Amino acid sequence: MKTIYILPLMISFAISAYLVFRGVPGELTTIIPISGQWVFFAMIYYSGHKSTLTNKDPVIKMGSITPYVIPILFFIVPALMLIGVFATWNFELALRFAIACLACLIAYSFSIFLLIRELKRDFKKMVKEKTEKLCLGSESKKKLLLINPVNQKRVGLSSSRKSAFPPLALGIIAALTPDDFHVDLIDENFDRFQYQEADLVALTAFTSNVTRAYEIAAVYKEKNIPVVLGGIHAFMMPDEALEHVDCIVSGEAENIWEEVITDFQNGGLKRKYQGTHLDLTKTVVPRRELFSDDYLYATVQTSRGCPMDCNFCSVTAFNGNKYRQRPYEEVLVELESIPQRQIFFIDDNILGYGKKAEQRAIKLFEGMIEKKLDKKWFCQTSLNFGSNEEVIKLAAKAGCQMVFIGLESPEKEELQEMNKKMNLKLDYKKAFENINRHGIAVLGAFIYGSDTETRESMIRKTDYILKNRIDVIDVTNLTPLAGTRLFEEFKSDNRLKYTDFPSDWDRYDMTELVFIPKKMNEEEYLETMEICSKRLHSRFTIFKKFIQTLIYTKNMEAAITAYNSNTVFRYVSANQ
């Protein structure tokens, strides 16, 4: 630790020692507890600085206040207890000690401020150097402009940049583009779209942001600049997409992008290109230098496809029901090339399905341990993750801090309706306990609004979430996404509230009620949902969950990760 950061500590100790011990008898009953308190504070001071350096990404990129809040909370609680004890027999001493504690806290906050300022200064310097490097030698090349649109309502998870992840698909497209193109990226997660000249424009879109994609596409179509659209929505609604863009890439683009570029260069761009499911032994590493440095997590994909067939999900339709995996050796090489310490594995289930997939996950985790990658990561997985002790133990040792599990509901009737077969077979409580025991937090995703849902079941679900070991709470409204079985069912039954497409697609963001509930009227559902949401995302709940996570995982980093995630979901809930 640099001298400049130790100096405030020494000054605060000198001030507090003068205040506390001036005129106070040197009794052991006074000296020992005060000295112990100061030693405790010095430990917190050191660990706060170390934690800030270790987890600098969330601090400088997302403005996380945990370097201030968590250490202060851990110091102030025993300090207040000690002040209370002193106050019972010597009020003046208690007052002096309180002022001394305040001086220590000010010193700590000031030193952390200096440290963060230095980290931000270094970060800005790095970004500037990177930008200058990207601009070199681009003048004589054709320009491919990649655009990541964002729902302009900025509700749901898009309302918080802290929950955003790099557009990995666009990074892969960039990597597959020949060197005689200059590739640039506009990412609306951080920079609102402004027109840039380009020879070819490519966008990707989900259902909730496709309206924005069409708006941007219109700007370039008006100037006769060809626009290509890919992503899940274009795959699900190809006819609609072709009304707004020059061509679509339907499905996985890796096998077809070379043909798209060749046709463009020859002036013969087709209206539709059909990508096939990729052999994941032939993947490329995305061009991460194009992504904003403000992203908290680097994203990595190690598998595609899902044999499950949940009625609300579009993954199986897009990526197929066969679980395809990248060789774990290739994943390890990619991880070594990523400078960020924070990683999010975007696989729908990193553990996979069956023994072969499980062994591959084990080899991946063992490789991360052997190579000492020192990554802190979280992933999406299924509930079966919690039933394999070997997998959990290795994942934790490899740096896993949190797992995202689509729990959806604790009620069997709801799970049956959703076709959530795996969750019907496994014990939620046991899975949570196993995962927590190895120092990993559980992010539980729950869906409200199924056809079996009643006011009473919504309250029961909320009570269940609050009472059980669910460290991070993610709740959404049931949403019939374009092209899913659920969408077609609600459409045929005339239960969709908003059908003025494409302008209404931005409502389908999992935060708004877009269909007519079956067992409740709309007013009753929304009223109950508001009550549940306030309970789930209150400040008290967030703090309670932090303490709970710390106790059960015995992992401060996991507890802080969970705390930060819950504050994001609270923000999301408040902005719905």
N, C-alpha and C positions, 0 to 999 in steps of 0.2 A: 504494500500500500504506500502510495506516494506521501511525502512529508506534508504536502499542502492539504491532504485529507485528514491526516493525523492531528495537525495543528489545532483545528476547532475542538477536537476531543480533549486535548491537553488544557486548552484555555478554559473549557467548560468545567473540567475537573478541578482546576485551580480555583475558579470562582465558587464552585459548589463546596469545596473543602473549606474555604474561608467562611462562607455563610453558615455552614452546618456546625463546624467545630469551634467557632469563635465563642469563647465563654462557656463551652459545654464540657462538663467533667468527662475525663477519659475513661468512662465506664465501659466494660465489655458489652453490656446490654445495649449500648448505643453504638459503639464503634463497629462491632461485628456485623449487625444487620445493614448498617449504612455502607460499610466496605463491601459486603456481599452484593448489595444492590448495584454498586458501581462496577464491580467485576462483571456482573450480569449485563449491565449496560454496555461495557466494553466489548463483550462477546457479541451482543446484538449489533453494535456499531460495525464490527469487523464482518459479521455474516451478512449484514445489509449491503455493504460494499461488494463483497464477494458475489452475492446473489445477483446484484445489478450487473456486474461484469459478465456473469455466467448467462444471464437471461436478458442481454442488452437489446435483442431484437424487439420484444414486446414493449420495452421501456422507451426506446427512441423512435420506433415506427408507429406505435399505437398509443403512446402517451400513458402507458400503464402507471398507476400511482401506487402499486404494491410495494415498491422500494421505500416509500414513505409510510404507508398505512400499516402494513403487517408488522414491521419491527417496532413501530411506535406503540401499537396495541399490546404487543408482547412485553414491552417495558412498562407501560403506564398502569397495567393491571396490578402487578406486584407493588409498584410504587405507591399507588393509591391505598393499597392494603397497609403498607408500612406507615404511610402518613396517618392513616386512621389509628394505628396502634400508638404512635407518638402523641397524637392529639389527646389521648385519654389521660396522659400524665404530664405532658409538656407541650402546650399549644404553640409556644414560640419556636420550639425545635421543629414541630410539624410544619409550621409556616416556612421556616428557613429551608427545610428539606424539599418542600413543594417548589420553592423558587429555584433551588438547585436542580431539581428534576427538569423544570422548564428550560433552564439554561442548557442542560444536556440535550434535550429534544431539539432545541433551536440549533445547537451545534451540529447535531446529526443531520437535520434537514438541510442546513447550509452546505455541509460537505457532500451530501448526495446531489444537491443542485449543481455543485461544481463538477462532480463526476459526470452527471448526465449531459451537462453543457459540453464537456470535452468529447464525450462519445458522439454527440450530435454533430459537432464540428468535424470529427474524423469521418463520419458517415457522409456528410455533404461533400467533402473533398473526394471521397470514393465515387459518389454518384457523378460528380462533374467530370472526373477522369474517364469514367465509363461512357458517358454521353459523347465526349470528344472523340473517343476511340471508335464509337459506332458511326460517327459522321464521316470518317476518313474514307476517301475513295468512292463515294456514292454518286458523284455528279453524273458520270457517263452511263450509268446502268438504268434499265427499266425499273420502275418502282412498283412493288407489290405492297399495298397498304392493308394490314390486318386490323380489324376493329372488333373490340369486345364491348357490345352495347349493354347498358344497364337500364332497368325499369325506371322511368323518370318519376314515378310515384314515390320511389325509394321507401318502400314499406317492406315488411318482412326482414329477412336477413340482409337484403340489399340496403336497408336503412343504416346499417353500420358497416363501415369499412373494415372494422376489426374482424368481421366474419367472412371477408372476401378471400378468395383464393385465386392464384394466377390462372389465366386461361390456357391450360396445358395443351389443348387441341391446337390452338393457334401457334404455340411454340413448336409443336411437332410439324405443322404445315410449313413453318419457316425453315425448319431443318431439312425438309424435303425439297425445298425450292432451290433451283440451280444458282450457282454463284454469280451468274451474269444478271441477277436481279438484286436490287437494293430493297431490303425488307424493313418496313417500319410498322410499329404497333401503336394504335390509339386505344387506351384502356379507360373506359368511363368509370371504373371503380375509383380512379384518382384524378382523371382529367376529362372534363366534359368535351364532347365531340366538337371540333372545329374543322372546317373544310381544309383538306390538304390535297395537293395535286397528286395524281397517281395514274399508272397505266392499267392496273388491275386492282380491284377491291375484293376482299374476302371477309365475311362475317360469320360468326357462330352464334346460335341462339337457342335458349330453352323456350318453353311456352311463355313464361312470365315476362321475358324481355324481348320477345319477337316483334311486338308492336314498335318498339324503339329501333330494332334492326331494320324494319321496313321503312321507317322515317329516314334513317341515314341512307339506306339504299336509294331512296327517291332522289336525294341530292345528287348522287353520282349518275343515276340513270338520266336525269335531266341534262347532264353534260356529256352524255353518250360514253361514259366510262363503264366498262362491263363490271357487273357485280355478281359474285358467287356467294351462296349461302349454304352453310352446313350446320350440323348439330341435330339434336333430337327432334325439335319441332319440324324442321324441313323434312325429316324422315317420316314423321307421323302425318304431316299435312302437306304433301308435295304439291298438290294442285293449287292450294292457296298460296304457297311460297312462290310458285312460278309466276303468279300474277304480279309480284313485287320485285323480283330480281331477274337477271338474265339467265342464270342457270343455278341448279342446286346440286350439291353432292350429298346423296342419300346413303346413310350408313357410315361405316368406318372409312375414312378418306385415304389412309396410307397407301393402299393398293392402287388407287386411281388418280392421285394428285399429279403424278408425272404426266399422265395423259391430258389432264386439264391444262397444265402449263404448256405442253406441246401444241395442243389445239389452239390455245390463245395466241401463241407465237405465230402460228400458221393462219390466223384469222378465221378459224373454224370452230369456235366455242359451241359445244352442244348445249341443249336445254337441260339435260339431266344426265348425271353420272351416278352409276350404282356401285358403291363400294361394297366389298365383301369382307367377311369376318377375317381378321388378320391372324396369320401365324405369328404368335408373340415372340418367336425366336428371331424375328426379322424387324424388330422395332428400332427406332432411332431415338437419340437423346434430344429432347426439346432445346431450342435456343433460349435458355433462361436469361441471357443478357438483355433480351428485349423486354422482360417483365419489369415492372416498377420495383424499385428497391424498398418501397413502403410496405410491401406484403410481409406479413408476419411469418407465414409458413411457406416453405418451398413444397411443391406437390410432386409426388412420385406415384406412378401407377405400375403395379406388378402383375395385375390379372384383369380379365374382362369376362363378362358373362355370368349368368345366375340361373341355376336350375329351378329356383323357387318361382312361383307364379302368383304373386300378390296382385289382387285385382286393381289396386290403385297405382301400380308401379309401371314405368315405361322401360326399365333397364333390360328386362328379358327380351322385349320386342326389338330394342335397338342393338344390343350386344349379343343376343342369342341365349339359349338355355344351356349351352355347353360352357363349362368353366375352363377358360384358357389361362395359362400361366407363362410368365416370362422366366427364363432360367435365372435362378437366384444369383448366379455368378455375375450376370449382366447387371442385375439390380444393385449389387454391391459396388461394382465399378461406377455406376451412375451416382450412388450415394457419396462415394469418395470425391466426386467432381463437384459436389454442391457445397458452396461456402457456408450457407445458412446452417445454423445449429437446429432450428425448429423445422420439423418435417411432418407433413400430413400425407399418409398413404390413402389415396382416393379410391382404392379398390372397394367395391361394394362389400366384399368379405375377404379380408387379407388371409384368413385361415383357410377359406375354401370349403370344399365338400368332399368327404372321403379321406381315406388313409394316405393316398398318394399326395394330395394337396396339403394335408397336414404335415407330412414329412418335409415337403418343400418349404413350408413356413418355418419349420424347426431349423432347417439348414440356413435359411435366410437370417434368422435371429442369431444363430451360432456364428455365422460369418460376420455379422455386425459386432459381436462381442470380440471375436478373435482379431479383427482389424482395428479394434478400439476406435470406432468412428466417433464416439462421444456425441451422438445425436439424441435430442429429446423429441419424441414423436407421439402422435396419436393416430388412430386408424379407425376405419369402419369394419365391423365384424358382426357375426351373428351370435346368438345366445350360446351356441355350442362352444365358443371360446372359453366360457366360464366353467366348463366341465373337464377341461384338460389341464391338469396341474403342471405337466412338463412344459406345455406351450406358454402358459401364463408366466411361469418362473423365468423362462428364457426371454420372453418378450420384455419383462420388467428389467432384466439384467442388460438387455440390448438398448434400453432407454425409453421404453414405452411409459408414458405418463397418464394416458387416458384412452379409453376405447368408446367409440360411438356404437350403440346397439339400438336397432329399431325394435323397441319393445311393443309399441303401439297401444297395448292395453293389457291389464291384468285379468280381464274378463274373457272367459272361454268363448262365449257366444259371439263377441266382437271379433276375436281371432279367427273363428270359423268363417264368419262372414267375409273377412279380408283374405281368406285362404292362407293365413300365416301359420303353416303347418308345423314348422320347427318349434315355434314358441309354445305350441300346445303340448309338446312332449317333454319340455325341460322345466326344471325348477328355478324360477327367477331368483328367489332368496338365496339359494345355495350358490348360484352363479355369482351374485353380487359379493357374497362373503369370500368366495375363492379369489376373485379378482382384487378386491380390496386388500386381502391378506398379503398379497405380493406387491403392494405399494402402487397399485394402479387405480385411477379414478374411473367411475362409470358415468358416461353421458347417456342418459336414457331418453329416447325420442318417443313421444306419445301422440296419438291422433285422437282428436275429439270430433264427433259428428257422424259416426256410423249409423246405419239404419236401425241398429238395436239400441242406440244411445237414448237414455232418458235423463231427466234432470238428476234423478237419484244416482244413476250410474256415473254421471259426470262428477258428482260430489265424491262418490266412492273412489273413483280413479284419482282424484286430487288428494284425498286423504292417504291413499296408498303411496303415492309419490312422495308425500311429505314424511311419511312414517318409515319408509324403507331406505336402503342404502343406494339411493340414486343421487350421485354427487352433483351432477349437472342436469338441469331440467330443460328439455326442449319440447314444447308443445305446439302443435299446429292444428288447423282445421283440416278435415278431410277435403281433399281437392281432386276433382276428376280432371286429370291432365289430358291434354289433347291426344286422341288416338288410343287411350287405355280402355280396357273393358268397362271400367267404372264410368268413363266419359260416355261411351256409347250407350250404356244402360240408362244413365240419367237423361241423356238426350232423347232416347226413344220413349221414356216415360214423361217427357216434358217437365223435368224437375230442375233444369238449369235456369238460374235466375238471369244470367247475362249471356246473350248469344249474338251480340252485335260484333261479330268478328271481322277483321282482326283487332279493332280498337279495344275490345273487352278482354283480350288475352292478358293484359297487364293486371287484371284482377285475380288471375289464377296463380297466385304467389304463395298460397298456403296460409295466408293470414286473414283473408276475407272469406265470408260465407257466400259461396257462389252457387249453392243449390238449395232446394227446399227440403228441410229435415222431414223425416218420416214420422217420428213419434213425439215431436214437439213443434210448436209454431216458431216462427223465426224470432219473434221478440223474446220468448222464453229461453230459447237457445242462447242468444246473444247476451242476455242478462246473466244467465248462469255461467257462460264462458268468461265474462268480465269478472265475476266473483272468484272463479277458479284461478284466473290469471293473476289477479291481485294477490291471492294467497301464495301462489307458486313463485312469484317474482318479487316479493316484498324484500326490503333490506334485511329484515329480521331473518327471513328464510335463507337468504344468501349467506349471512354471517353464521347461522346455525349449520348450514351445509358445509361451510368452510371448516368449522371446528370438527364436525362429524368426519369429514374426509381426512383431516389431519390425524384424528384419533384412530380411525380404522386402517388407513394406509400407512401411517407413520412415515409419510413422505411429504416434506414441506413443499417441494417443487410441484408435486401432483396436486396438493391442496391449493397452491397459488394458481396453477393452471385452471383448476376447477372454479376457483373464485372469480378469476378474470372472465371465464366463459359464462358464468352465471350473470355477471354484470352486463355482458353483451346481450344475453337473452332478455334481461330486464329492460334494457334500452329498446330492443326490438319490440317487446310487448307494449311499452309506453308509446311507441310510434306507429302502432297499427291503426 
